[in-house]
Amino acid sequence: MDNLSIIHSFISVYSQLMTLHQLAASLALKFPEVTVTQPFGEGCDVFKVLDKVFMLQFYLQGKAVINLKVAPDHGAMLRDIYSYIHAGWHMNKRHWISVYENNELDEPLIEDLVQNSYELVISKLKKAEKVRIELLRTLEK
């Protein structure tokens, strides 16, 4: 087993110990220009890229939940396939999904959903802001 395989195995085992909120936050905070605020009060973390929301995390009826932006057809497909994904709670139901913590959570799926939400928001930014983010990404490599 090479070093890269060992690292991937470790990450896989470690990530299974993380909660939905921990996993989503750790992923989101790796992206350039991300800030976290609590404009709705304690208990609801709002993740933004250049002041545009791409993820919220909160508890609903004792369950950890994250809201993520999605393409409308993608959101409908996800809701059909995964029992723990619903229309976005208190959000535009076509453009947002809510992911509820569940024992069956597919962590690579969560990683993809968080990244896709971030990328969807970036795609709507002004050209200068997109260039700034791309420059920051190249500096991080």
SVG drawing of the C-alpha trace seen along z (x, -y; Angstrom):
<svg xmlns="http://www.w3.org/2000/svg" viewBox="-40 -43 44 45">
<polyline fill="none" stroke="black" stroke-width="0.4" points="0.0,0.0 1.5,-3.4 1.4,-6.5 -1.4,-8.0 -3.6,-5.0 -2.9,-5.0 -3.8,-8.7 -7.1,-8.1 -7.9,-5.2 -7.2,-7.3 -9.4,-10.2 -12.2,-7.7 -12.2,-6.3 -11.8,-9.7 -14.6,-11.3 -17.0,-8.6 -16.5,-9.9 -17.5,-13.4 -21.0,-14.7 -22.8,-16.2 -22.1,-19.7 -18.5,-19.0 -18.0,-17.5 -19.8,-20.2 -18.1,-23.0 -14.6,-21.6 -15.2,-21.3 -16.7,-24.7 -14.0,-26.5 -11.3,-25.2 -12.7,-27.2 -11.4,-30.8 -13.3,-33.8 -15.6,-31.9 -17.0,-33.5 -19.4,-32.2 -21.9,-34.4 -25.0,-33.9 -27.4,-36.6 -30.4,-34.6 -28.9,-34.1 -26.9,-31.4 -27.6,-27.9 -27.7,-28.8 -24.4,-29.1 -24.5,-30.8 -21.6,-30.2 -21.0,-32.8 -18.6,-33.3 -18.1,-37.0 -21.3,-37.8 -23.4,-35.3 -24.9,-32.4 -24.1,-28.9 -24.7,-26.8 -26.6,-27.1 -26.4,-24.6 -28.8,-24.3 -30.8,-21.9 -34.4,-21.1 -36.4,-18.9 -33.1,-17.8 -31.5,-16.7 -28.5,-18.3 -29.5,-19.8 -27.6,-21.7 -29.2,-23.7 -27.3,-23.8 -27.9,-25.4 -28.5,-23.1 -29.6,-23.2 -33.4,-22.6 -33.3,-19.4 -30.4,-18.1 -32.4,-18.8 -35.4,-16.9 -33.3,-13.9 -31.5,-13.9 -34.8,-14.1 -36.1,-11.1 -33.0,-9.0 -32.0,-9.9 -34.5,-9.7 -32.5,-12.2 -32.6,-14.9 -35.7,-17.2 -36.7,-20.5 -34.8,-23.4 -36.3,-24.3 -37.3,-28.0 -35.6,-28.4 -36.6,-28.4 -37.7,-24.8 -36.5,-24.6 -33.0,-25.9 -32.2,-24.6 -32.1,-21.2 -32.0,-20.3 -29.8,-17.4 -30.7,-15.7 -28.1,-13.8 -28.7,-10.1 -26.8,-6.9 -27.0,-6.2 -25.3,-9.5 -23.0,-9.1 -20.0,-11.3 -18.6,-11.6 -22.0,-12.8 -22.0,-15.5 -18.6,-16.6 -19.8,-16.9 -23.0,-18.8 -21.1,-21.3 -18.6,-21.9 -21.4,-22.2 -23.3,-24.7 -20.1,-26.8 -19.5,-26.6 -23.1,-27.5 -22.8,-30.7 -19.4,-31.5 -20.8,-31.1 -23.2,-34.0 -20.4,-36.4 -19.0,-39.3 -16.1,-38.6 -13.6,-40.4 -14.7,-38.4 -14.4,-35.1 -10.9,-36.0 -10.0,-36.8 -11.2,-33.4 -9.3,-31.6 -6.1,-33.5 -6.6,-32.5 -7.1,-28.9 -3.9,-28.8 -2.0,-30.3 -3.3,-27.6 -1.9,-24.8"/>
</svg>
